[in-house]
Amino acid sequence: MLKVHFVANTRAGRVVWLLEELGLEYEVNNIPFTKEGLKSPEHRARHALGRVPVLEDGEVSIFESGAIIEYIIERHKNGGLKPPPDDANFPYYLQWYHYCEGMVMPPMNQIVVQTLLLPPDRRDEVVLAQAKTLLTKTLMPVNENLKDKEYLIGNFSAADLMLGHACFMANRLGCVNGEMKNIIQYVERISNRPAFQKAISLGV
Ligand SMILES: N[C@@H](CCC(=O)N[C@@H](CS)C(=O)NCC(=O)O)C(=O)O
């Protein structure tokens, strides 16, 4: 059976969300977000940096949320939740799928580091302000793209599992401003999906 190494309130939610959307069976190893949990020799053997998500599937053990999602939809659903390469939306599917980790997550990571992970005496207000500005900038094209669409390429796709999850997290961190009305509605739409609700409530 598929096994997800998971921490609540992290990118690992993307993988559980996908598995719920696809109705696949899986088990979860719920790891506490602590040094003992993530940096244990056992977990470092799965991911040298001691991070999540990690997926195990028989002999396969794979990390990186984007790679895991692609792996599951190709190997277990014959390419479901993504348009075929000759579809007009395929290039935009790829674009938004990769925009998530490439552009949106770096400033979001910095915000999490500067507000939650570092002890207060090591936090830097300037770095935090820069990260917030950059996150807002990276979300603007997403907001613009969603002006006439329910999901990133129209229909729900795996790009939403990546970037939709990032928009949800950004909103939770208070980084989606009132001008980004399309993202606010998009986050609401996503939050109403039963599969998403399952993923977000897991382990909390
Ligand atoms: N690009 C990686 C990022 C993995 C990552 O940084 N995960 C975070 C949770 S969202 C983590 O495990 N952090 C633990 C730590 O930094 O020690 C992915 O998409 O899987």
The ligand as an SDF file (V2000), in Angstrom:
LIG
                    3D

 20 19  0  0  0  0  0  0  0  0999 V2000
   10.4850   21.2030   -2.2190 N   0  0  0  0  0  0  0  0  0  0  0  0
   10.1690   20.2530   -1.1800 C   0  0  0  0  0  0  0  0  0  0  0  0
   10.1470   20.9870    0.1440 C   0  0  0  0  0  0  0  0  0  0  0  0
   10.0780   20.0330    1.3270 C   0  0  0  0  0  0  0  0  0  0  0  0
   10.0230   20.7920    2.6380 C   0  0  0  0  0  0  0  0  0  0  0  0
   10.7980   21.7440    2.8610 O   0  0  0  0  0  0  0  0  0  0  0  0
    9.0940   20.4010    3.5050 N   0  0  0  0  0  0  0  0  0  0  0  0
    8.9500   21.0660    4.7880 C   0  0  0  0  0  0  0  0  0  0  0  0
    7.4880   21.0380    5.2150 C   0  0  0  0  0  0  0  0  0  0  0  0
    6.4680   22.0140    4.1560 S   0  0  0  0  0  0  0  0  0  0  0  0
    9.7420   20.3440    5.8510 C   0  0  0  0  0  0  0  0  0  0  0  0
    9.7660   19.1230    5.8550 O   0  0  0  0  0  0  0  0  0  0  0  0
   10.3500   21.0930    6.7690 N   0  0  0  0  0  0  0  0  0  0  0  0
   11.0570   20.5220    7.8770 C   0  0  0  0  0  0  0  0  0  0  0  0
   12.3480   21.2450    8.1470 C   0  0  0  0  0  0  0  0  0  0  0  0
   12.6020   22.2720    7.5230 O   0  0  0  0  0  0  0  0  0  0  0  0
   13.0730   20.7730    9.0010 O   0  0  0  0  0  0  0  0  0  0  0  0
    8.8300   19.5710   -1.5140 C   0  0  0  0  0  0  0  0  0  0  0  0
    8.0580   20.1600   -2.2840 O   0  0  0  0  0  0  0  0  0  0  0  0
    8.5900   18.4580   -1.0430 O   0  0  0  0  0  0  0  0  0  0  0  0
  1  2  1  0
  2  3  1  0
  2 18  1  0
  3  4  1  0
  4  5  1  0
  5  6  2  0
  5  7  1  0
  7  8  1  0
  8  9  1  0
  8 11  1  0
  9 10  1  0
 11 12  2  0
 11 13  1  0
 13 14  1  0
 14 15  1  0
 15 16  2  0
 15 17  1  0
 18 19  2  0
 18 20  1  0
M  END
$$$$
